[in-house]
C-alpha cells in the first residue's frame, strides 16, 4: 500500500491517520468525507470543529456525547436561547472543552444559524451553495 494507506487489524485498508483507536476508526469509516445535509448534524460539526481548534480531533470525538448533552443535542434553535446562566453551566462542565470564547461562539453561531434558516430555508441549502 502507499504511505497514505495502512491495513488495520480488521484487514481493512484505510487512511493512516485513525491508527487503531476504535472511535477514530469508526469516525473515519462512517463519517469522514461523507456529505451531511441534516441541519442539526451540520451545526454539530461546525461547533465541534470550533472546539477542536488547538486540540486533537480525537479529544473532541471522545467528548462528543458530552457536547451533545451540554448543547441540547446541537438543536441550534435551543442553543440560540442560551444565556449567561448557560455559559456558567458550560464553563463548569468537565465533560466538554471549557473555553469561554468557544462556548460563546457556539451560542452566537446558533443565533446566526437561526437567521440563516429564516433566510435560506436550511443550513444545508446555505452551506452546499458554496
N, CA, C and O atoms as a DFTB+ gen file, in Angstrom:
520 C
 N C O
     1  1       0.842      -1.194       0.000
     2  2       0.000       0.000       0.000
     3  2       0.876       1.243       0.000
     4  3       2.034       1.202       0.416
     5  1       0.316       2.330      -0.465
     6  2       1.062       3.589      -0.456
     7  2       1.208       4.077       0.985
     8  3       0.597       3.522       1.899
     9  1       2.012       5.107       1.182
    10  2       2.216       5.664       2.515
    11  2       0.966       6.274       3.116
    12  3       0.916       6.522       4.321
    13  1      -0.051       6.521       2.289
    14  2      -1.280       7.143       2.786
    15  2      -2.259       6.131       3.350
    16  3      -3.181       6.497       4.079
    17  1      -2.069       4.870       3.022
    18  2      -2.992       3.829       3.468
    19  2      -2.259       2.830       4.356
    20  3      -1.051       2.624       4.242
    21  1      -3.032       2.225       5.234
    22  2      -2.493       1.140       6.043
    23  2      -3.604       0.119       6.246
    24  3      -4.786       0.461       6.212
    25  1      -3.228      -1.109       6.453
    26  2      -4.180      -2.171       6.701
    27  2      -4.388      -2.271       8.212
    28  3      -3.443      -2.485       8.972
    29  1      -5.645      -2.111       8.631
    30  2      -5.958      -2.174      10.053
    31  2      -5.982      -3.605      10.554
    32  3      -5.905      -4.542       9.760
    33  1      -6.087      -3.782      11.863
    34  2      -6.140      -5.125      12.435
    35  2      -7.354      -5.922      11.959
    36  3      -7.389      -7.147      12.073
    37  1      -8.361      -5.200      11.417
    38  2      -9.553      -5.863      10.884
    39  2      -9.372      -6.246       9.415
    40  3     -10.293      -6.777       8.793
    41  1      -8.180      -5.978       8.858
    42  2      -7.897      -6.323       7.471
    43  2      -8.365      -5.309       6.452
    44  3      -8.215      -5.526       5.249
    45  1      -8.933      -4.198       6.913
    46  2      -9.457      -3.169       6.012
    47  2      -8.368      -2.131       5.755
    48  3      -7.722      -1.645       6.683
    49  1      -8.178      -1.801       4.471
    50  2      -7.266      -0.725       4.103
    51  2      -7.981       0.598       4.290
    52  3      -9.097       0.790       3.808
    53  1      -7.327       1.507       4.995
    54  2      -7.901       2.839       5.210
    55  2      -6.773       3.838       5.366
    56  3      -5.605       3.455       5.441
    57  1      -7.110       5.102       5.414
    58  2      -6.126       6.151       5.631
    59  2      -5.310       5.831       6.880
    60  3      -5.777       5.137       7.783
    61  1      -4.095       6.344       6.914
    62  2      -3.194       6.065       8.027
    63  2      -3.606       6.761       9.319
    64  3      -3.337       6.245      10.404
    65  1      -4.264       7.941       9.225
    66  2      -4.434       8.803      10.389
    67  2      -5.315       8.296      11.521
    68  3      -5.099       8.728      12.653
    69  1      -6.305       7.403      11.310
    70  2      -7.050       6.981      12.503
    71  2      -6.291       5.986      13.381
    72  3      -6.694       5.714      14.512
    73  1      -5.199       5.450      12.860
    74  2      -4.452       4.475      13.658
    75  2      -5.349       3.303      14.040
    76  3      -6.134       2.821      13.224
    77  1      -5.229       2.854      15.272
    78  2      -6.029       1.724      15.752
    79  2      -7.082       2.130      16.790
    80  3      -7.773       1.268      17.333
    81  1      -7.211       3.429      17.071
    82  2      -8.203       3.894      18.044
    83  2      -9.603       3.622      17.496
    84  3      -9.973       4.128      16.436
    85  1     -10.372       2.824      18.225
    86  2     -11.684       2.393      17.730
    87  2     -12.599       3.560      17.371
    88  3     -13.258       3.534      16.332
    89  1     -12.643       4.588      18.227
    90  2     -13.542       5.711      17.950
    91  2     -13.078       6.505      16.733
    92  3     -13.903       7.026      15.983
    93  1     -11.797       6.597      16.538
    94  2     -11.265       7.292      15.377
    95  2     -11.522       6.491      14.093
    96  3     -11.865       7.053      13.054
    97  1     -11.349       5.187      14.188
    98  2     -11.609       4.315      13.036
    99  2     -13.089       4.395      12.656
   100  3     -13.421       4.490      11.474
   101  1     -13.975       4.357      13.651
   102  2     -15.416       4.455      13.371
   103  2     -15.741       5.792      12.705
   104  3     -16.534       5.844      11.765
   105  1     -15.129       6.866      13.193
   106  2     -15.334       8.177      12.576
   107  2     -14.860       8.155      11.117
   108  3     -15.556       8.626      10.218
   109  1     -13.676       7.605      10.903
   110  2     -13.135       7.519       9.541
   111  2     -14.062       6.730       8.627
   112  3     -14.357       7.159       7.512
   113  1     -14.515       5.586       9.099
   114  2     -15.281       4.670       8.256
   115  2     -16.720       5.115       8.011
   116  3     -17.298       4.784       6.975
   117  1     -17.303       5.856       8.942
   118  2     -18.733       6.144       8.838
   119  2     -19.093       7.620       8.686
   120  3     -20.236       7.942       8.360
   121  1     -18.128       8.531       8.918
   122  2     -18.464       9.948       8.857
   123  2     -17.539      10.766       7.970
   124  3     -18.007      11.553       7.148
   125  1     -16.251      10.592       8.125
   126  2     -15.268      11.442       7.456
   127  2     -15.440      11.395       5.939
   128  3     -15.496      10.323       5.336
   129  1     -15.520      12.565       5.345
   130  2     -15.614      12.660       3.894
   131  2     -16.992      12.392       3.326
   132  3     -17.155      12.346       2.107
   133  1     -17.987      12.215       4.181
   134  2     -19.345      11.956       3.700
   135  2     -20.178      13.229       3.801
   136  3     -20.167      13.892       4.839
   137  1     -20.888      13.573       2.756
   138  2     -21.689      14.794       2.795
   139  2     -22.780      14.711       3.866
   140  3     -23.382      13.661       4.088
   141  1     -23.011      15.834       4.513
   142  2     -24.043      15.941       5.538
   143  2     -25.053      16.975       5.075
   144  3     -24.681      18.084       4.690
   145  1     -26.336      16.613       5.111
   146  2     -27.382      17.548       4.701
   147  2     -28.381      17.840       5.819
   148  3     -29.282      18.661       5.650
   149  1     -28.222      17.177       6.947
   150  2     -29.086      17.405       8.108
   151  2     -28.588      18.644       8.859
   152  3     -27.419      18.712       9.241
   153  1     -29.465      19.610       9.068
   154  2     -29.059      20.871       9.689
   155  2     -28.466      20.695      11.085
   156  3     -27.477      21.345      11.425
   157  1     -29.052      19.835      11.879
   158  2     -28.534      19.628      13.238
   159  2     -27.134      19.030      13.189
   160  3     -26.251      19.451      13.937
   161  1     -26.929      18.063      12.325
   162  2     -25.594      17.460      12.199
   163  2     -24.583      18.453      11.643
   164  3     -23.427      18.459      12.068
   165  1     -24.998      19.290      10.702
   166  2     -24.097      20.320      10.191
   167  2     -23.700      21.291      11.298
   168  3     -22.528      21.644      11.432
   169  1     -24.673      21.715      12.081
   170  2     -24.372      22.643      13.169
   171  2     -23.427      21.974      14.170
   172  3     -22.479      22.602      14.642
   173  1     -23.678      20.722      14.491
   174  2     -22.789      19.992      15.402
   175  2     -21.359      19.973      14.863
   176  3     -20.411      20.253      15.597
   177  1     -21.207      19.644      13.589
   178  2     -19.868      19.552      13.006
   179  2     -19.139      20.897      13.052
   180  3     -17.950      20.952      13.366
   181  1     -19.836      21.952      12.746
   182  2     -19.205      23.273      12.788
   183  2     -18.808      23.631      14.219
   184  3     -17.723      24.166      14.449
   185  1     -19.669      23.343      15.163
   186  2     -19.351      23.640      16.561
   187  2     -18.164      22.822      17.047
   188  3     -17.250      23.357      17.674
   189  1     -18.179      21.536      16.760
   190  2     -17.076      20.687      17.210
   191  2     -15.762      21.100      16.565
   192  3     -14.716      21.056      17.212
   193  1     -15.802      21.498      15.303
   194  2     -14.582      21.991      14.654
   195  2     -14.056      23.222      15.387
   196  3     -12.847      23.369      15.560
   197  1     -14.939      24.090      15.810
   198  2     -14.519      25.268      16.568
   199  2     -13.889      24.885      17.901
   200  3     -12.861      25.442      18.284
   201  1     -14.496      23.945      18.603
   202  2     -13.936      23.497      19.872
   203  2     -12.607      22.772      19.674
   204  3     -11.765      22.765      20.572
   205  1     -12.417      22.171      18.516
   206  2     -11.201      21.410      18.251
   207  2      -9.986      22.312      18.078
   208  3      -8.859      21.859      18.281
   209  1     -10.177      23.545      17.717
   210  2      -9.055      24.440      17.456
   211  2      -8.033      24.374      18.596
   212  3      -8.350      24.653      19.753
   213  1      -6.801      23.997      18.241
   214  2      -5.730      23.880      19.221
   215  2      -5.677      22.543      19.928
   216  3      -4.780      22.307      20.737
   217  1      -6.615      21.670      19.641
   218  2      -6.671      20.344      20.274
   219  2      -6.707      19.274      19.199
   220  3      -6.853      19.584      18.016
   221  1      -6.579      18.038      19.595
   222  2      -6.679      16.947      18.620
   223  2      -8.153      16.636      18.354
   224  3      -9.008      16.805      19.224
   225  1      -8.424      16.185      17.148
   226  2      -9.792      15.807      16.793
   227  2     -10.247      14.622      17.637
   228  3     -11.425      14.519      17.978
   229  1      -9.329      13.738      17.970
   230  2      -9.680      12.581      18.795
   231  2     -10.171      13.020      20.168
   232  3     -11.086      12.407      20.718
   233  1      -9.584      14.059      20.724
   234  2     -10.044      14.595      22.009
   235  2     -11.500      15.017      21.901
   236  3     -12.301      14.726      22.789
   237  1     -11.842      15.698      20.821
   238  2     -13.215      16.172      20.623
   239  2     -14.160      15.002      20.386
   240  3     -15.259      14.970      20.940
   241  1     -13.743      14.045      19.569
   242  2     -14.598      12.871      19.329
   243  2     -14.925      12.153      20.628
   244  3     -16.052      11.702      20.830
   245  1     -13.947      12.052      21.495
   246  2     -14.160      11.345      22.766
   247  2     -15.048      12.120      23.721
   248  3     -15.567      11.544      24.676
   249  1     -15.235      13.408      23.489
   250  2     -16.118      14.233      24.312
   251  2     -17.448      14.540      23.613
   252  3     -18.289      15.256      24.156
   253  1     -17.628      13.997      22.419
   254  2     -18.795      14.374      21.614
   255  2     -20.116      14.142      22.325
   256  3     -20.989      15.009      22.277
   257  1     -20.294      13.016      22.975
   258  2     -21.572      12.772      23.668
   259  2     -21.792      13.788      24.782
   260  3     -22.925      14.200      25.031
   261  1     -20.718      14.195      25.452
   262  2     -20.831      15.236      26.479
   263  2     -21.231      16.565      25.855
   264  3     -22.058      17.291      26.407
   265  1     -20.645      16.885      24.707
   266  2     -21.023      18.109      23.995
   267  2     -22.502      18.061      23.601
   268  3     -23.222      19.049      23.748
   269  1     -22.940      16.923      23.109
   270  2     -24.350      16.803      22.706
   271  2     -25.273      17.044      23.890
   272  3     -26.281      17.739      23.766
   273  1     -24.930      16.472      25.032
   274  2     -25.754      16.674      26.230
   275  2     -25.702      18.140      26.674
   276  3     -26.727      18.711      27.044
   277  1     -24.537      18.736      26.639
   278  2     -24.361      20.108      27.117
   279  2     -25.024      21.139      26.214
   280  3     -25.494      22.175      26.685
   281  1     -25.062      20.852      24.915
   282  2     -25.584      21.811      23.941
   283  2     -26.897      21.336      23.314
   284  3     -27.121      21.507      22.115
   285  1     -27.755      20.741      24.135
   286  2     -29.126      20.409      23.719
   287  2     -29.169      19.614      22.420
   288  3     -30.007      19.870      21.555
   289  1     -28.257      18.646      22.286
   290  2     -28.241      17.837      21.073
   291  2     -27.905      18.641      19.820
   292  3     -28.195      18.216      18.702
   293  1     -27.295      19.799      20.018
   294  2     -26.961      20.730      18.939
   295  2     -28.194      21.221      18.190
   296  3     -28.142      21.527      16.999
   297  1     -29.313      21.287      18.925
   298  2     -30.514      21.933      18.397
   299  2     -30.243      23.435      18.432
   300  3     -30.362      24.070      19.480
   301  1     -29.881      23.996      17.285
   302  2     -29.415      25.383      17.281
   303  2     -30.486      26.376      17.694
   304  3     -30.161      27.441      18.219
   305  1     -31.759      26.055      17.471
   306  2     -32.820      26.961      17.928
   307  2     -32.826      27.037      19.458
   308  3     -33.075      28.098      20.030
   309  1     -32.555      25.928      20.102
   310  2     -32.496      25.917      21.566
   311  2     -31.202      26.575      22.060
   312  3     -31.230      27.371      22.998
   313  1     -30.077      26.245      21.435
   314  2     -28.799      26.829      21.848
   315  2     -28.820      28.346      21.663
   316  3     -28.184      29.069      22.430
   317  1     -29.537      28.831      20.661
   318  2     -29.642      30.270      20.410
   319  2     -30.276      31.004      21.591
   320  3     -30.077      32.208      21.753
   321  1     -31.025      30.295      22.401
   322  2     -31.674      30.896      23.573
   323  2     -30.803      30.825      24.825
   324  3     -31.208      31.315      25.879
   325  1     -29.621      30.228      24.733
   326  2     -28.736      30.139      25.894
   327  2     -28.320      31.537      26.321
   328  3     -28.105      32.420      25.492
   329  1     -28.210      31.721      27.637
   330  2     -27.784      32.995      28.199
   331  2     -26.596      32.809      29.128
   332  3     -25.910      31.788      29.087
   333  1     -26.367      33.802      29.959
   334  2     -25.210      33.786      30.870
   335  2     -25.243      32.607      31.841
   336  3     -24.196      32.047      32.166
   337  1     -26.419      32.229      32.303
   338  2     -26.502      31.049      33.196
   339  2     -26.009      29.799      32.488
   340  3     -25.322      28.964      33.077
   341  1     -26.365      29.684      31.226
   342  2     -25.913      28.530      30.449
   343  2     -24.395      28.571      30.243
   344  3     -23.718      27.547      30.329
   345  1     -23.879      29.761      29.972
   346  2     -22.428      29.892      29.813
   347  2     -21.739      29.449      31.101
   348  3     -20.762      28.701      31.055
   349  1     -22.236      29.900      32.237
   350  2     -21.656      29.498      33.531
   351  2     -21.751      27.990      33.729
   352  3     -20.800      27.361      34.193
   353  1     -22.890      27.414      33.379
   354  2     -23.070      25.962      33.493
   355  2     -22.065      25.228      32.623
   356  3     -21.451      24.254      33.057
   357  1     -21.899      25.696      31.398
   358  2     -20.977      25.048      30.466
   359  2     -19.525      25.199      30.916
   360  3     -18.726      24.278      30.746
   361  1     -19.184      26.336      31.479
   362  2     -17.823      26.543      31.986
   363  2     -17.508      25.594      33.142
   364  3     -16.343      25.308      33.417
   365  1     -18.542      25.112      33.811
   366  2     -18.357      24.172      34.914
   367  2     -18.457      22.716      34.508
   368  3     -18.333      21.834      35.357
   369  1     -18.677      22.444      33.246
   370  2     -18.873      21.076      32.755
   371  2     -17.536      20.468      32.327
   372  3     -17.015      20.787      31.259
   373  1     -16.992      19.601      33.160
   374  2     -15.684      18.990      32.878
   375  2     -15.729      18.030      31.692
   376  3     -14.678      17.597      31.218
   377  1     -16.912      17.689      31.207
   378  2     -17.033      16.762      30.088
   379  2     -16.825      17.390      28.725
   380  3     -16.731      16.688      27.718
   381  1     -16.752      18.729      28.691
   382  2     -16.548      19.436      27.420
   383  2     -15.285      20.288      27.522
   384  3     -14.636      20.330      28.567
   385  1     -14.947      20.958      26.442
   386  2     -13.853      21.926      26.455
   387  2     -14.415      23.210      27.064
   388  3     -15.342      23.811      26.521
   389  1     -13.851      23.617      28.186
   390  2     -14.387      24.763      28.930
   391  2     -13.612      26.036      28.584
   392  3     -12.815      26.538      29.377
   393  1     -13.865      26.528      27.408
   394  2     -13.213      27.751      26.917
   395  2     -14.330      28.753      26.646
   396  3     -15.156      28.556      25.754
   397  1     -14.341      29.830      27.428
   398  2     -15.430      30.805      27.320
   399  2     -15.636      31.282      25.885
   400  3     -16.772      31.346      25.415
   401  1     -14.575      31.611      25.196
   402  2     -14.698      32.118      23.830
   403  2     -15.346      31.116      22.895
   404  3     -16.167      31.486      22.055
   405  1     -14.986      29.862      23.035
   406  2     -15.562      28.825      22.174
   407  2     -17.024      28.572      22.534
   408  3     -17.849      28.329      21.653
   409  1     -17.339      28.628      23.810
   410  2     -18.732      28.452      24.244
   411  2     -19.592      29.604      23.725
   412  3     -20.656      29.381      23.146
   413  1     -19.127      30.830      23.934
   414  2     -19.890      31.988      23.467
   415  2     -19.994      32.006      21.945
   416  3     -21.019      32.416      21.400
   417  1     -18.956      31.569      21.264
   418  2     -19.005      31.486      19.804
   419  2     -20.065      30.496      19.345
   420  3     -20.776      30.749      18.372
   421  1     -20.173      29.378      20.037
   422  2     -21.182      28.371      19.691
   423  2     -22.585      28.943      19.841
   424  3     -23.447      28.720      18.990
   425  1     -22.811      29.671      20.911
   426  2     -24.126      30.291      21.121
   427  2     -24.391      31.348      20.043
   428  3     -25.492      31.416      19.498
   429  1     -23.402      32.155      19.744
   430  2     -23.557      33.149      18.678
   431  2     -23.813      32.471      17.334
   432  3     -24.667      32.914      16.566
   433  1     -23.080      31.405      17.051
   434  2     -23.287      30.685      15.793
   435  2     -24.689      30.086      15.721
   436  3     -25.275      30.014      14.641
   437  1     -25.224      29.663      16.844
   438  2     -26.602      29.148      16.868
   439  2     -27.577      30.252      16.477
   440  3     -28.521      30.014      15.724
   441  1     -27.351      31.441      16.982
   442  2     -28.215      32.577      16.637
   443  2     -28.111      32.903      15.151
   444  3     -29.115      33.199      14.504
   445  1     -26.911      32.849      14.622
   446  2     -26.720      33.090      13.183
   447  2     -27.350      31.962      12.363
   448  3     -27.875      32.207      11.277
   449  1     -27.300      30.730      12.874
   450  2     -27.909      29.596      12.169
   451  2     -29.418      29.779      12.064
   452  3     -30.009      29.492      11.023
   453  1     -30.037      30.254      13.129
   454  2     -31.483      30.518      13.089
   455  2     -31.782      31.551      12.004
   456  3     -32.733      31.392      11.239
   457  1     -30.977      32.602      11.937
   458  2     -31.165      33.628      10.904
   459  2     -30.989      33.044       9.498
   460  3     -31.764      33.347       8.590
   461  1     -29.969      32.209       9.331
   462  2     -29.730      31.602       8.017
   463  2     -30.890      30.723       7.583
   464  3     -31.283      30.732       6.417
   465  1     -31.431      29.971       8.517
   466  2     -32.576      29.113       8.175
   467  2     -33.760      29.982       7.764
   468  3     -34.469      29.654       6.814
   469  1     -33.976      31.086       8.472
   470  2     -35.055      32.005       8.094
   471  2     -34.846      32.564       6.683
   472  3     -35.801      32.716       5.921
   473  1     -33.590      32.866       6.344
   474  2     -33.280      33.461       5.046
   475  2     -33.175      32.439       3.912
   476  3     -33.640      32.686       2.799
   477  1     -32.566      31.297       4.202
   478  2     -32.217      30.336       3.156
   479  2     -33.092      29.078       3.141
   480  3     -33.102      28.340       2.156
   481  1     -33.814      28.839       4.218
   482  2     -34.648      27.641       4.302
   483  2     -33.997      26.520       5.087
   484  3     -34.687      25.733       5.735
   485  1     -32.672      26.438       5.037
   486  2     -31.943      25.427       5.813
   487  2     -30.460      25.771       5.816
   488  3     -29.970      26.491       4.946
   489  1     -29.766      25.248       6.799
   490  2     -28.315      25.408       6.811
   491  2     -27.701      24.674       5.621
   492  3     -26.772      25.168       4.982
   493  1     -28.233      23.491       5.337
   494  2     -27.699      22.699       4.229
   495  2     -27.794      23.473       2.919
   496  3     -26.850      23.471       2.130
   497  1     -28.904      24.121       2.685
   498  2     -29.057      24.910       1.459
   499  2     -27.968      25.973       1.386
   500  3     -27.348      26.173       0.341
   501  1     -27.747      26.641       2.487
   502  2     -26.733      27.687       2.511
   503  2     -25.328      27.102       2.327
   504  3     -24.591      27.530       1.439
   505  1     -24.958      26.129       3.160
   506  2     -23.594      25.597       3.105
   507  2     -23.270      24.954       1.769
   508  3     -22.180      25.151       1.232
   509  1     -24.194      24.199       1.238
   510  2     -23.909      23.485      -0.005
   511  2     -24.047      24.374      -1.241
   512  3     -23.796      23.926      -2.360
   513  1     -24.446      25.632      -1.042
   514  2     -24.496      26.553      -2.177
   515  2     -23.107      27.074      -2.542
   516  3     -22.920      27.655      -3.611
   517  1     -22.158      26.872      -1.675
   518  2     -20.794      27.342      -1.932
   519  2     -20.115      26.317      -2.746
   520  3     -18.947      26.481      -3.096
